Structure formats: C-alpha cells, structure tokens
Amino acid sequence: MTLWRIVLRSRLSRSDCRVLTALLAGNDMNYITWALLCHGCNKPIRIPRPSLTGTIDNPLEMPKTDVRVNFVCHECGLVSAYSHEDCDRRLDTTHDPFEEGLWTLVSIGVECDGRRCEAPKMIYAVSDNASGTYKPKKTLGEWKNDGTALCGDGHDLKWRPDLRLYVATSCLCPF
C-alpha cells in the first residue's frame, strides 16, 4: 500500500498533516520528535516516541485509551496529567535526544492524600544523561500540582522533599 493510500484512508490531525507535508516537501526538518504541551507555561515537554502508535491500516493513529499519566514540566515545575491524545508529533532539525541517548525518561514515586493507598503514584520527568542525575530547572520543592495529577485511585499526589529522598528510575514511555 502506498503512502498516499494510507494517508487518504486515515483521519489525520493537524500535527500529522504538518509532519507529512514537511516530509514530502523535503525540507530540512526531517526528524520526528514527540512532546506534550505544558498546561502551565505552554512549553513542550519532550517525551520518547510512544510505543503504542499506529496500526497497519492507519500508521499515524494514536490509540484510543483513557490512560492518564503524570508528567512534570522541566521549565515551570507544573505537574499535570496527560493522555495519549496530548502526545504531539513535531518536526525537528535534530535527531530525537531520547533515541540518541542524550536524554532519559525517569519515573519518580511519590505519595498521595489517600490513607493506606496502594495505587501507583508516579510522576514522569526528563533527565539529561550528560549530568548523570536528574537536574530540573525547578526543584522538587518548587513543583506544583495543577489538580489533575492523581494516583491510580484518584487521590491528589503530594511530595515532601524536606522529609523524604525521592529516587528517579529510568523507564520506558508510558504511552
């Protein structure tokens, strides 16, 4: 099946159309990267390529699931919940820093407001591999929950860096 037949059979989002147009036009922006748009500062939160994308009939399609995952913005420190629908393809002039090994996605286990809650309580963040440690522009004490970041049982996430040491663990993209 040719690319054009796939495109014609697909329902494309605006970002998909931009990606395809630029790739077919042959400009210098030939690398596809992925990002979430921060709910606070509107800057991109770069993420690794989602592993749950596409089908044979529609290779650009994102899966339709209701999974919500908590990410922290490296720029402003806002912790928000995101879904597959928030993942955006972007064209870039450089290779994907995750595929190049320059950046790593990490998960940080935190607490929630629920008493004796056993549900997963993760916040995902981007770590720079050059430093070897997670060093965001905003420290853990400066992070803010926008009210959408919840544990698996629906309780608000919280963190107390003054009382506890949090460990950032390398992980795969949750999407």
Buried (B, 14 or more C-beta within 10 A) or exposed (E): EEEEEBBEEBEBBEBBEBBBEBBEEEEEBEBBBBBBBBBBEEEBBBBBBBEEBBEEEBEBBBBEEEEBBBBBBBBBBBBBBBBBEBBBBBBBEEEBBBEEEEBBBBBBEBBBEBEEBEEEBBBBBBBBBEEEEBEBEBEBEEBBBEEBBBBBEEBBBEBEEEEEEBEBEEBEBBB
